[in-house]
Amino acid sequence: IGVKESHQTTIFKIIAAILHLGNLEIQAERDGEACSISSEDEHLNNFCSLLGVEHSQMQHWLCHCK
């Protein structure tokens, strides 16, 4: 479709990251009032490495609204 190979790689990384994000295991805490994500979750690790984001920050902000 005329997309450069370098752009294709970036698109594939973003799609893969979104798919990993959908597989995160989020545990409910305090009767559903809070949640947490294990720092050992392989999908979170893959998501962060694909997008180049900081693991601890992503783990925190996926569970806290601002």
Residue pairs with C-beta under 8 A, 6 or more apart in sequence:
3 11
13 50
13 51
14 50
14 51
16 46
16 50
17 46
17 47
17 50
17 51
20 43
20 44
20 46
20 47
20 50
21 43
21 47
23 43
24 37
24 41
24 43
24 44
24 47
24 62
25 37
25 38
25 41
25 43
26 35
26 36
26 37
26 62
26 63
27 35
27 36
27 37
27 38
28 34
28 35
29 35
29 36
34 63
35 63
36 63
37 44
37 59
37 62
37 63
38 44
39 55
39 56
39 59
44 55
44 58
44 59
45 55
47 53
47 58
48 54
48 55
48 58
